[in-house]
């Protein structure tokens, strides 16, 4: 058993038999009354977020979540197949657990998969990925980056907004959390 002093961002708690990941926390010591910890928790299975307050020093149950590096291999129907980079075992992860990460998954992409009691909980993508634009309307001569945006489809099939001067075949850096265009990649 841990206490509220052990709460950190990313730690997984077991509350009422469900797994909750700490998104944010704040230790509060008011001038009057006892100290407490204010948290924002995300349900790992359902994805909903709630605010919860714990009294300072309260006992909490933490889950041991194993995060390992995997390499994405291919999609097999409604599941995605990953290879463990340490022992080369293959892991099939359902589409529901992969979620929005599927928009930016390329073969050979390295990700982290959080496991609890041998079951995958969620996938952590790198903060950004480099993808090639497969389709976008042609840009006009003289268009600049602050002139506006247009839709573009990347090689994974996801649609993002890019500046008007970006053409088909350009490699761009994309934020995996928001799907935002971060810049061109020259290589």
Secondary structure by P-SEA (a helix, b strand, c coil): cccccccccccccccccbbbbbcbbbbbbccccbbbbbbbbbccccbbbbbbbbccbbbbbbbbbbbbbbbbccccccbbbbbccccbbbbbbcccccccccccccccbbbbbbbccccccccccccbbbbbbccccccccccccccbbbbbbccccbbbbbcccccccbbbbbccccccccccccc
